Amino acid sequence: MPAWIATGHAAVRSTTGNPGLSSARYPALAAVSEELRPLAVALTRQMLYNDTPNHPRLRGLRTRTSEAVDEIIAQAAPTSSRTWPAHRR
């Protein structure tokens, strides 16, 4: 399977909307063997393997979910005894 790697914001941004480039690993599930179809279905549901419009929608859901979980934890645990990881601030 031929592949391209885009690095850097400008390069990645220039690939969005290009119908010749896609993150979808299994665009035609019917063409996948019966044995591998459960894996293909699972991969099609992951944010990493989705293109616009699903990728931004899933990314937004993940962000909102993380924020809600952080708020719940912050309310449940005393802040003086809890140090949040730097990536969650």
Biopython code that builds the backbone (N, CA, C, O; Angstrom):
import numpy as np
from Bio.PDB.StructureBuilder import StructureBuilder

atoms = [
    (1, "MET", "N", (0.844, -1.174, 0.000)),
    (1, "MET", "CA", (0.000, 0.000, 0.000)),
    (1, "MET", "C", (0.891, 1.238, 0.000)),
    (1, "MET", "O", (1.684, 1.413, 0.926)),
    (2, "PRO", "N", (0.788, 2.095, -0.999)),
    (2, "PRO", "CA", (1.573, 3.328, -1.011)),
    (2, "PRO", "C", (1.112, 4.258, 0.110)),
    (2, "PRO", "O", (-0.061, 4.274, 0.483)),
    (3, "ALA", "N", (2.051, 5.020, 0.629)),
    (3, "ALA", "CA", (1.716, 5.917, 1.742)),
    (3, "ALA", "C", (2.486, 7.220, 1.618)),
    (3, "ALA", "O", (3.560, 7.274, 1.019)),
    (4, "TRP", "N", (1.916, 8.266, 2.196)),
    (4, "TRP", "CA", (2.538, 9.575, 2.296)),
    (4, "TRP", "C", (2.594, 9.952, 3.756)),
    (4, "TRP", "O", (1.732, 9.550, 4.537)),
    (5, "ILE", "N", (3.599, 10.719, 4.135)),
    (5, "ILE", "CA", (3.692, 11.240, 5.492)),
    (5, "ILE", "C", (3.811, 12.752, 5.397)),
    (5, "ILE", "O", (4.723, 13.275, 4.756)),
    (6, "ALA", "N", (2.886, 13.445, 6.038)),
    (6, "ALA", "CA", (2.924, 14.908, 6.070)),
    (6, "ALA", "C", (3.339, 15.327, 7.470)),
    (6, "ALA", "O", (2.718, 14.918, 8.451)),
    (7, "THR", "N", (4.376, 16.132, 7.568)),
    (7, "THR", "CA", (4.829, 16.621, 8.869)),
    (7, "THR", "C", (4.756, 18.138, 8.884)),
    (7, "THR", "O", (4.976, 18.794, 7.866)),
    (8, "GLY", "N", (4.454, 18.670, 10.019)),
    (8, "GLY", "CA", (4.331, 20.114, 10.153)),
    (8, "GLY", "C", (2.908, 20.570, 9.851)),
    (8, "GLY", "O", (2.212, 19.987, 9.021)),
    (9, "HIS", "N", (2.499, 21.617, 10.541)),
    (9, "HIS", "CA", (1.130, 22.105, 10.422)),
    (9, "HIS", "C", (0.771, 22.498, 8.991)),
    (9, "HIS", "O", (-0.296, 22.129, 8.502)),
    (10, "ALA", "N", (1.640, 23.234, 8.321)),
    (10, "ALA", "CA", (1.332, 23.707, 6.968)),
    (10, "ALA", "C", (1.143, 22.536, 6.000)),
    (10, "ALA", "O", (0.222, 22.543, 5.184)),
    (11, "ALA", "N", (2.004, 21.546, 6.093)),
    (11, "ALA", "CA", (1.896, 20.389, 5.193)),
    (11, "ALA", "C", (0.630, 19.596, 5.464)),
    (11, "ALA", "O", (-0.080, 19.209, 4.536)),
    (12, "VAL", "N", (0.349, 19.356, 6.734)),
    (12, "VAL", "CA", (-0.853, 18.605, 7.089)),
    (12, "VAL", "C", (-2.099, 19.379, 6.672)),
    (12, "VAL", "O", (-3.038, 18.806, 6.121)),
    (13, "ARG", "N", (-2.101, 20.665, 6.934)),
    (13, "ARG", "CA", (-3.255, 21.513, 6.586)),
    (13, "ARG", "C", (-3.513, 21.492, 5.079)),
    (13, "ARG", "O", (-4.665, 21.520, 4.646)),
    (14, "SER", "N", (-2.452, 21.443, 4.287)),
    (14, "SER", "CA", (-2.624, 21.452, 2.840)),
    (14, "SER", "C", (-3.220, 20.147, 2.307)),
    (14, "SER", "O", (-3.712, 20.107, 1.179)),
    (15, "THR", "N", (-3.179, 19.087, 3.107)),
    (15, "THR", "CA", (-3.730, 17.808, 2.662)),
    (15, "THR", "C", (-5.223, 17.672, 2.942)),
    (15, "THR", "O", (-5.889, 16.847, 2.317)),
    (16, "THR", "N", (-5.756, 18.456, 3.858)),
    (16, "THR", "CA", (-7.169, 18.326, 4.198)),
    (16, "THR", "C", (-8.024, 18.741, 3.012)),
    (16, "THR", "O", (-7.752, 19.739, 2.343)),
    (17, "GLY", "N", (-9.035, 17.973, 2.773)),
    (17, "GLY", "CA", (-9.928, 18.260, 1.666)),
    (17, "GLY", "C", (-9.454, 17.726, 0.326)),
    (17, "GLY", "O", (-10.172, 17.833, -0.668)),
    (18, "ASN", "N", (-8.248, 17.150, 0.280)),
    (18, "ASN", "CA", (-7.743, 16.574, -0.956)),
    (18, "ASN", "C", (-8.327, 15.170, -1.094)),
    (18, "ASN", "O", (-7.982, 14.285, -0.311)),
    (19, "PRO", "N", (-9.203, 14.953, -2.074)),
    (19, "PRO", "CA", (-9.850, 13.644, -2.192)),
    (19, "PRO", "C", (-8.883, 12.511, -2.522)),
    (19, "PRO", "O", (-9.226, 11.341, -2.357)),
    (20, "GLY", "N", (-7.681, 12.844, -2.985)),
    (20, "GLY", "CA", (-6.697, 11.811, -3.277)),
    (20, "GLY", "C", (-5.945, 11.321, -2.055)),
    (20, "GLY", "O", (-5.254, 10.303, -2.113)),
    (21, "LEU", "N", (-6.076, 12.043, -0.944)),
    (21, "LEU", "CA", (-5.410, 11.660, 0.303)),
    (21, "LEU", "C", (-6.469, 11.403, 1.364)),
    (21, "LEU", "O", (-7.426, 12.168, 1.492)),
    (22, "SER", "N", (-6.301, 10.345, 2.111)),
    (22, "SER", "CA", (-7.306, 9.988, 3.108)),
    (22, "SER", "C", (-6.675, 9.228, 4.260)),
    (22, "SER", "O", (-5.680, 8.522, 4.090)),
    (23, "SER", "N", (-7.271, 9.384, 5.437)),
    (23, "SER", "CA", (-6.862, 8.610, 6.610)),
    (23, "SER", "C", (-7.645, 7.309, 6.715)),
    (23, "SER", "O", (-7.294, 6.434, 7.506)),
    (24, "ALA", "N", (-8.694, 7.177, 5.929)),
    (24, "ALA", "CA", (-9.557, 5.994, 5.992)),
    (24, "ALA", "C", (-8.775, 4.763, 5.538)),
    (24, "ALA", "O", (-8.269, 4.716, 4.416)),
    (25, "ARG", "N", (-8.684, 3.785, 6.406)),
    (25, "ARG", "CA", (-7.953, 2.562, 6.075)),
    (25, "ARG", "C", (-8.821, 1.582, 5.290)),
    (25, "ARG", "O", (-8.312, 0.847, 4.443)),
    (26, "TYR", "N", (-10.107, 1.563, 5.558)),
    (26, "TYR", "CA", (-11.014, 0.620, 4.917)),
    (26, "TYR", "C", (-12.259, 1.350, 4.419)),
    (26, "TYR", "O", (-13.326, 1.228, 5.020)),
    (27, "PRO", "N", (-12.138, 2.113, 3.320)),
    (27, "PRO", "CA", (-13.290, 2.869, 2.843)),
    (27, "PRO", "C", (-14.417, 1.973, 2.337)),
    (27, "PRO", "O", (-15.580, 2.377, 2.348)),
    (28, "ALA", "N", (-14.083, 0.751, 1.891)),
    (28, "ALA", "CA", (-15.106, -0.173, 1.398)),
    (28, "ALA", "C", (-15.076, -1.427, 2.266)),
    (28, "ALA", "O", (-14.360, -2.383, 1.968)),
    (29, "LEU", "N", (-15.858, -1.414, 3.337)),
    (29, "LEU", "CA", (-15.852, -2.556, 4.269)),
    (29, "LEU", "C", (-16.267, -3.857, 3.597)),
    (29, "LEU", "O", (-15.817, -4.931, 3.996)),
    (30, "ALA", "N", (-17.113, -3.772, 2.590)),
    (30, "ALA", "CA", (-17.560, -4.990, 1.910)),
    (30, "ALA", "C", (-16.394, -5.698, 1.207)),
    (30, "ALA", "O", (-16.450, -6.905, 0.976)),
    (31, "ALA", "N", (-15.349, -4.952, 0.871)),
    (31, "ALA", "CA", (-14.198, -5.544, 0.184)),
    (31, "ALA", "C", (-13.224, -6.222, 1.148)),
    (31, "ALA", "O", (-12.314, -6.927, 0.712)),
    (32, "VAL", "N", (-13.405, -6.017, 2.442)),
    (32, "VAL", "CA", (-12.522, -6.610, 3.451)),
    (32, "VAL", "C", (-12.964, -8.043, 3.712)),
    (32, "VAL", "O", (-14.160, -8.328, 3.769)),
    (33, "SER", "N", (-12.010, -8.932, 3.870)),
    (33, "SER", "CA", (-12.347, -10.334, 4.124)),
    (33, "SER", "C", (-13.173, -10.457, 5.402)),
    (33, "SER", "O", (-13.050, -9.647, 6.321)),
    (34, "GLU", "N", (-13.992, -11.458, 5.437)),
    (34, "GLU", "CA", (-14.875, -11.688, 6.595)),
    (34, "GLU", "C", (-14.066, -11.826, 7.878)),
    (34, "GLU", "O", (-14.487, -11.366, 8.940)),
    (35, "GLU", "N", (-12.904, -12.459, 7.773)),
    (35, "GLU", "CA", (-12.045, -12.675, 8.934)),
    (35, "GLU", "C", (-11.522, -11.350, 9.516)),
    (35, "GLU", "O", (-11.419, -11.206, 10.734)),
    (36, "LEU", "N", (-11.195, -10.388, 8.648)),
    (36, "LEU", "CA", (-10.640, -9.113, 9.105)),
    (36, "LEU", "C", (-11.684, -8.011, 9.283)),
    (36, "LEU", "O", (-11.351, -6.925, 9.758)),
    (37, "ARG", "N", (-12.923, -8.264, 8.915)),
    (37, "ARG", "CA", (-13.938, -7.222, 8.978)),
    (37, "ARG", "C", (-14.145, -6.651, 10.385)),
    (37, "ARG", "O", (-14.310, -5.436, 10.498)),
    (38, "PRO", "N", (-14.147, -7.448, 11.472)),
    (38, "PRO", "CA", (-14.293, -6.840, 12.807)),
    (38, "PRO", "C", (-13.189, -5.822, 13.111)),
    (38, "PRO", "O", (-13.453, -4.781, 13.712)),
    (39, "LEU", "N", (-11.971, -6.118, 12.703)),
    (39, "LEU", "CA", (-10.869, -5.166, 12.896)),
    (39, "LEU", "C", (-11.089, -3.912, 12.056)),
    (39, "LEU", "O", (-10.894, -2.795, 12.536)),
    (40, "ALA", "N", (-11.487, -4.096, 10.823)),
    (40, "ALA", "CA", (-11.730, -2.956, 9.937)),
    (40, "ALA", "C", (-12.837, -2.062, 10.488)),
    (40, "ALA", "O", (-12.723, -0.837, 10.440)),
    (41, "VAL", "N", (-13.891, -2.652, 11.003)),
    (41, "VAL", "CA", (-14.988, -1.874, 11.588)),
    (41, "VAL", "C", (-14.477, -1.086, 12.793)),
    (41, "VAL", "O", (-14.803, 0.091, 12.946)),
    (42, "ALA", "N", (-13.682, -1.726, 13.645)),
    (42, "ALA", "CA", (-13.142, -1.036, 14.827)),
    (42, "ALA", "C", (-12.251, 0.136, 14.408)),
    (42, "ALA", "O", (-12.322, 1.205, 15.014)),
    (43, "LEU", "N", (-11.420, -0.046, 13.392)),
    (43, "LEU", "CA", (-10.544, 1.031, 12.946)),
    (43, "LEU", "C", (-11.323, 2.195, 12.337)),
    (43, "LEU", "O", (-10.933, 3.352, 12.495)),
    (44, "THR", "N", (-12.413, 1.897, 11.646)),
    (44, "THR", "CA", (-13.185, 2.983, 11.028)),
    (44, "THR", "C", (-13.855, 3.863, 12.067)),
    (44, "THR", "O", (-14.276, 4.977, 11.754)),
    (45, "ARG", "N", (-13.960, 3.388, 13.287)),
    (45, "ARG", "CA", (-14.601, 4.173, 14.361)),
    (45, "ARG", "C", (-13.607, 5.034, 15.137)),
    (45, "ARG", "O", (-14.017, 5.841, 15.971)),
    (46, "GLN", "N", (-12.330, 4.880, 14.881)),
    (46, "GLN", "CA", (-11.317, 5.646, 15.603)),
    (46, "GLN", "C", (-11.085, 6.997, 14.929)),
    (46, "GLN", "O", (-11.097, 7.105, 13.703)),
    (47, "MET", "N", (-10.874, 8.020, 15.749)),
    (47, "MET", "CA", (-10.662, 9.372, 15.244)),
    (47, "MET", "C", (-9.485, 9.426, 14.270)),
    (47, "MET", "O", (-9.563, 10.111, 13.250)),
    (48, "LEU", "N", (-8.418, 8.728, 14.563)),
    (48, "LEU", "CA", (-7.214, 8.770, 13.744)),
    (48, "LEU", "C", (-7.480, 8.343, 12.306)),
    (48, "LEU", "O", (-6.842, 8.844, 11.381)),
    (49, "TYR", "N", (-8.413, 7.427, 12.115)),
    (49, "TYR", "CA", (-8.692, 6.891, 10.782)),
    (49, "TYR", "C", (-9.946, 7.479, 10.161)),
    (49, "TYR", "O", (-10.611, 6.824, 9.360)),
    (50, "ASN", "N", (-10.269, 8.707, 10.523)),
    (50, "ASN", "CA", (-11.426, 9.390, 9.947)),
    (50, "ASN", "C", (-10.990, 10.700, 9.321)),
    (50, "ASN", "O", (-10.070, 11.360, 9.804)),
    (51, "ASP", "N", (-11.652, 11.061, 8.256)),
    (51, "ASP", "CA", (-11.417, 12.337, 7.582)),
    (51, "ASP", "C", (-12.542, 13.302, 7.950)),
    (51, "ASP", "O", (-13.466, 12.944, 8.680)),
    (52, "THR", "N", (-12.454, 14.518, 7.440)),
    (52, "THR", "CA", (-13.512, 15.505, 7.600)),
    (52, "THR", "C", (-14.777, 14.947, 6.953)),
    (52, "THR", "O", (-14.682, 14.374, 5.868)),
    (53, "PRO", "N", (-15.923, 15.081, 7.544)),
    (53, "PRO", "CA", (-16.280, 15.861, 8.716)),
    (53, "PRO", "C", (-16.212, 15.084, 10.034)),
    (53, "PRO", "O", (-16.366, 15.680, 11.100)),
    (54, "ASN", "N", (-15.986, 13.773, 9.985)),
    (54, "ASN", "CA", (-16.007, 12.987, 11.224)),
    (54, "ASN", "C", (-14.833, 13.263, 12.151)),
    (54, "ASN", "O", (-15.018, 13.306, 13.368)),
    (55, "HIS", "N", (-13.632, 13.451, 11.613)),
    (55, "HIS", "CA", (-12.464, 13.659, 12.474)),
    (55, "HIS", "C", (-12.621, 14.885, 13.380)),
    (55, "HIS", "O", (-12.438, 14.760, 14.591)),
    (56, "PRO", "N", (-12.954, 16.069, 12.840)),
    (56, "PRO", "CA", (-13.130, 17.222, 13.727)),
    (56, "PRO", "C", (-14.263, 17.031, 14.740)),
    (56, "PRO", "O", (-14.173, 17.491, 15.878)),
    (57, "ARG", "N", (-15.323, 16.350, 14.314)),
    (57, "ARG", "CA", (-16.446, 16.101, 15.231)),
    (57, "ARG", "C", (-15.999, 15.205, 16.388)),
    (57, "ARG", "O", (-16.301, 15.489, 17.547)),
    (58, "LEU", "N", (-15.289, 14.134, 16.077)),
    (58, "LEU", "CA", (-14.803, 13.228, 17.122)),
    (58, "LEU", "C", (-13.771, 13.907, 18.013)),
    (58, "LEU", "O", (-13.750, 13.679, 19.222)),
    (59, "ARG", "N", (-12.923, 14.733, 17.429)),
    (59, "ARG", "CA", (-11.920, 15.456, 18.218)),
    (59, "ARG", "C", (-12.603, 16.402, 19.209)),
    (59, "ARG", "O", (-12.182, 16.510, 20.361)),
    (60, "GLY", "N", (-13.646, 17.079, 18.761)),
    (60, "GLY", "CA", (-14.393, 17.964, 19.651)),
    (60, "GLY", "C", (-15.051, 17.202, 20.791)),
    (60, "GLY", "O", (-15.075, 17.675, 21.928)),
    (61, "LEU", "N", (-15.587, 16.020, 20.487)),
    (61, "LEU", "CA", (-16.195, 15.194, 21.535)),
    (61, "LEU", "C", (-15.151, 14.767, 22.566)),
    (61, "LEU", "O", (-15.414, 14.774, 23.769)),
    (62, "ARG", "N", (-13.964, 14.395, 22.083)),
    (62, "ARG", "CA", (-12.901, 13.985, 23.003)),
    (62, "ARG", "C", (-12.487, 15.141, 23.908)),
    (62, "ARG", "O", (-12.284, 14.954, 25.108)),
    (63, "THR", "N", (-12.364, 16.318, 23.341)),
    (63, "THR", "CA", (-11.978, 17.487, 24.129)),
    (63, "THR", "C", (-13.020, 17.796, 25.188)),
    (63, "THR", "O", (-12.682, 18.014, 26.352)),
    (64, "ARG", "N", (-14.281, 17.816, 24.793)),
    (64, "ARG", "CA", (-15.345, 18.117, 25.762)),
    (64, "ARG", "C", (-15.440, 17.039, 26.842)),
    (64, "ARG", "O", (-15.683, 17.348, 28.008)),
    (65, "THR", "N", (-15.250, 15.796, 26.461)),
    (65, "THR", "CA", (-15.283, 14.704, 27.437)),
    (65, "THR", "C", (-14.146, 14.847, 28.435)),
    (65, "THR", "O", (-14.357, 14.693, 29.638)),
    (66, "SER", "N", (-12.945, 15.140, 27.952)),
    (66, "SER", "CA", (-11.792, 15.316, 28.850)),
    (66, "SER", "C", (-12.020, 16.466, 29.814)),
    (66, "SER", "O", (-11.696, 16.359, 30.997)),
    (67, "GLU", "N", (-12.573, 17.559, 29.322)),
    (67, "GLU", "CA", (-12.847, 18.710, 30.183)),
    (67, "GLU", "C", (-13.877, 18.355, 31.252)),
    (67, "GLU", "O", (-13.723, 18.745, 32.409)),
    (68, "ALA", "N", (-14.927, 17.618, 30.880)),
    (68, "ALA", "CA", (-15.959, 17.230, 31.840)),
    (68, "ALA", "C", (-15.387, 16.302, 32.904)),
    (68, "ALA", "O", (-15.689, 16.455, 34.087)),
    (69, "VAL", "N", (-14.566, 15.341, 32.494)),
    (69, "VAL", "CA", (-13.950, 14.414, 33.451)),
    (69, "VAL", "C", (-13.021, 15.170, 34.391)),
    (69, "VAL", "O", (-13.024, 14.915, 35.595)),
    (70, "ASP", "N", (-12.230, 16.091, 33.865)),
    (70, "ASP", "CA", (-11.340, 16.894, 34.704)),
    (70, "ASP", "C", (-12.135, 17.678, 35.751)),
    (70, "ASP", "O", (-11.722, 17.771, 36.907)),
    (71, "GLU", "N", (-13.259, 18.232, 35.348)),
    (71, "GLU", "CA", (-14.083, 19.004, 36.280)),
    (71, "GLU", "C", (-14.668, 18.111, 37.373)),
    (71, "GLU", "O", (-14.689, 18.494, 38.542)),
    (72, "ILE", "N", (-15.136, 16.937, 37.000)),
    (72, "ILE", "CA", (-15.694, 15.998, 37.977)),
    (72, "ILE", "C", (-14.622, 15.575, 38.983)),
    (72, "ILE", "O", (-14.876, 15.541, 40.187)),
    (73, "ILE", "N", (-13.446, 15.258, 38.495)),
    (73, "ILE", "CA", (-12.352, 14.843, 39.377)),
    (73, "ILE", "C", (-11.952, 15.991, 40.295)),
    (73, "ILE", "O", (-11.719, 15.786, 41.486)),
    (74, "ALA", "N", (-11.875, 17.187, 39.746)),
    (74, "ALA", "CA", (-11.488, 18.350, 40.554)),
    (74, "ALA", "C", (-12.483, 18.597, 41.679)),
    (74, "ALA", "O", (-12.093, 18.990, 42.778)),
    (75, "GLN", "N", (-13.749, 18.371, 41.414)),
    (75, "GLN", "CA", (-14.766, 18.575, 42.444)),
    (75, "GLN", "C", (-14.763, 17.457, 43.479)),
    (75, "GLN", "O", (-15.137, 17.675, 44.631)),
    (76, "ALA", "N", (-14.344, 16.266, 43.074)),
    (76, "ALA", "CA", (-14.377, 15.121, 43.975)),
    (76, "ALA", "C", (-13.134, 15.012, 44.844)),
    (76, "ALA", "O", (-13.202, 14.473, 45.949)),
    (77, "ALA", "N", (-11.998, 15.515, 44.368)),
    (77, "ALA", "CA", (-10.737, 15.378, 45.098)),
    (77, "ALA", "C", (-10.292, 16.734, 45.628)),
    (77, "ALA", "O", (-10.418, 17.747, 44.940)),
    (78, "PRO", "N", (-9.775, 16.753, 46.846)),
    (78, "PRO", "CA", (-9.233, 18.015, 47.363)),
    (78, "PRO", "C", (-8.052, 18.469, 46.502)),
    (78, "PRO", "O", (-7.158, 17.673, 46.213)),
    (79, "THR", "N", (-8.040, 19.714, 46.098)),
    (79, "THR", "CA", (-6.987, 20.201, 45.214)),
    (79, "THR", "C", (-5.641, 20.290, 45.913)),
    (79, "THR", "O", (-4.605, 20.235, 45.251)),
    (80, "SER", "N", (-5.628, 20.426, 47.236)),
    (80, "SER", "CA", (-4.356, 20.555, 47.937)),
    (80, "SER", "C", (-3.561, 19.251, 47.932)),
    (80, "SER", "O", (-2.338, 19.281, 48.070)),
    (81, "SER", "N", (-4.228, 18.112, 47.775)),
    (81, "SER", "CA", (-3.519, 16.840, 47.797)),
    (81, "SER", "C", (-3.387, 16.229, 46.407)),
    (81, "SER", "O", (-2.882, 15.116, 46.261)),
    (82, "ARG", "N", (-3.833, 16.944, 45.401)),
    (82, "ARG", "CA", (-3.815, 16.389, 44.041)),
    (82, "ARG", "C", (-3.011, 17.297, 43.113)),
    (82, "ARG", "O", (-3.289, 18.493, 43.021)),
    (83, "THR", "N", (-2.022, 16.738, 42.427)),
    (83, "THR", "CA", (-1.261, 17.487, 41.438)),
    (83, "THR", "C", (-1.674, 16.973, 40.072)),
    (83, "THR", "O", (-1.521, 15.787, 39.780)),
    (84, "TRP", "N", (-2.196, 17.854, 39.237)),
    (84, "TRP", "CA", (-2.651, 17.457, 37.910)),
    (84, "TRP", "C", (-1.467, 17.312, 36.983)),
    (84, "TRP", "O", (-0.524, 18.099, 37.053)),
    (85, "PRO", "N", (-1.503, 16.306, 36.103)),
    (85, "PRO", "CA", (-0.437, 16.181, 35.109)),
    (85, "PRO", "C", (-0.411, 17.431, 34.227)),
    (85, "PRO", "O", (-1.449, 18.044, 33.975)),
    (86, "ALA", "N", (0.758, 17.795, 33.773)),
    (86, "ALA", "CA", (0.908, 19.027, 32.970)),
    (86, "ALA", "C", (0.057, 18.993, 31.711)),
    (86, "ALA", "O", (-0.443, 20.036, 31.289)),
    (87, "HIS", "N", (-0.125, 17.821, 31.093)),
    (87, "HIS", "CA", (-0.893, 17.746, 29.840)),
    (87, "HIS", "C", (-2.385, 17.917, 30.074)),
    (87, "HIS", "O", (-3.122, 18.116, 29.109)),
    (88, "ARG", "N", (-2.861, 17.851, 31.303)),
    (88, "ARG", "CA", (-4.290, 17.960, 31.590)),
    (88, "ARG", "C", (-4.676, 19.354, 32.071)),
    (88, "ARG", "O", (-5.853, 19.591, 32.343)),
    (89, "ARG", "N", (-3.748, 20.270, 32.183)),
    (89, "ARG", "CA", (-4.068, 21.613, 32.681)),
    (89, "ARG", "C", (-4.644, 22.475, 31.613)),
    (89, "ARG", "O", (-4.968, 23.636, 31.864)),
]
sb = StructureBuilder()
sb.init_structure("model")
sb.init_model(0)
sb.init_chain("A")
sb.init_seg("    ")
for serial, (resi, resn, name, xyz) in enumerate(atoms, 1):
    if name == "N":
        sb.init_residue(resn, " ", resi, " ")
    sb.init_atom(name, np.array(xyz, "f"), 0.0, 1.0, " ", f" {name:<3s}", serial, name[0])
structure = sb.get_structure()
